[in-house]
C-alpha cells in the first residue's frame, strides 16, 4: 500500500469552514479573578478607579511647609521659624495647612533657631490627589488583554479582583505531536485561555474518542487529522459528535477539520507544526476571540516589496518580515520553522485571489507587538 498521506477527497472553502465553526459560538460568561490570575485574560469591564493617591502625598522626602510663608527665604536671608516643621517621607500624607515639601538641606537646625533657607511654590514636592490615577479612570478597555500595567493600576486603587473572560480550551494531543501540541498550548495561554491538556493513550480511534472530553468551551485535537494508515482523529470525532468539514482549502493546513461534540466546537489540527500553526491563526484564534469578545487583531498596512503568487482555490498563509517601510514575503504555503520564528506578521491570501503585485498595500496580522 502507498504510504504517502492522501488528502481528503474534497476541500471545503476556507471561508465556509470558518463560518461553520463560528456560527454557534457565543462569548463565555465573565468571571472575577484575583489579580494574580488575571494577567493575559480578556477584560470585560473594570469599575472606574478611585483617585490614587486619595489625598495629597509627599513626592519626595523633606520638610512640609506652606509656600506663601517662605517668600524671600534664602541662604542670605534665612527665614526663622517658631518650631521645626513636620518631616515627611515620600508617600506620606501632607499635613493640614501645608502645600509644599522642601529638601532636607533647605531647613537649618544647627543654631538656636530653626531657619528656612529657600523659597518654594505651592505643590512643590507634592503629588496631588489623583496625581497617579484620576477618579473615574477605566482600568482596561473591554475586549483588551489584561497587561501588567493594568494590574499595577488595579492594585494601586485597592482592587483585589477584576472581571475577565477566560474560556476553557481543551487540547487533546495525539501521540507523536508533542512539539506541535506545546506550540498550540503556549499560543492558547498567550491569548488568555485556560488550557486543559489531555494526551490520548494511543493513535487508534477508540483511544482518541475516549480522550475527547467536551467539558470545555473549545476543543482542539493535535495530530492524526489526515487520511494515512495511522490517522484516526476524524473517525474518533465522528464517533463522539459530528464532523462538519474535513479537508479545508487552506495552505498549509489542508487536512484540518471542524465539527462539534455536543455543543462544543471542535477543531482538528494537523500534527505538523507549520500546518497546525496556520490553522491556529486562521480558525482557532477567531473562535477564541469570539468566546472572549476580544478586540480585532492588530493589522499593519504596508506595501509589498515583491510579488506574492498564490494558487486560485486555496487560501494561503504568507509570512512577512518588515523591512524599512514595506513587507518582504518570507514564505508562502510551505512554512519552515526557522521562518516562522523570525516572521513579523502573516497575511492570508483569499482562495479566489492569484496573489498581490509588488507595491500592493496589504493588511498583515502582527506576530510581534
PyMOL commands that set and color helices and strands:
alter all, ss='L'
color gray80, all
select helices_A, chain A and resi 14-22+35-38+67-70+104-106+148-156+178-190+205-211+233-240+273-292+337-342
alter helices_A, ss='H'
color red, helices_A
select strands_A, chain A and resi 31-34+42-43+57-58+62-65+79-81+87-88+100-102+107-108+114-116+126-127+161-165+168-173+194-199+218-222+242-246+250-251+257-261+264-269+299-304+308-309+315-323+326-332+345-349+355-356+361-366
alter strands_A, ss='S'
color yellow, strands_A
deselect
rebuild
show_as cartoon
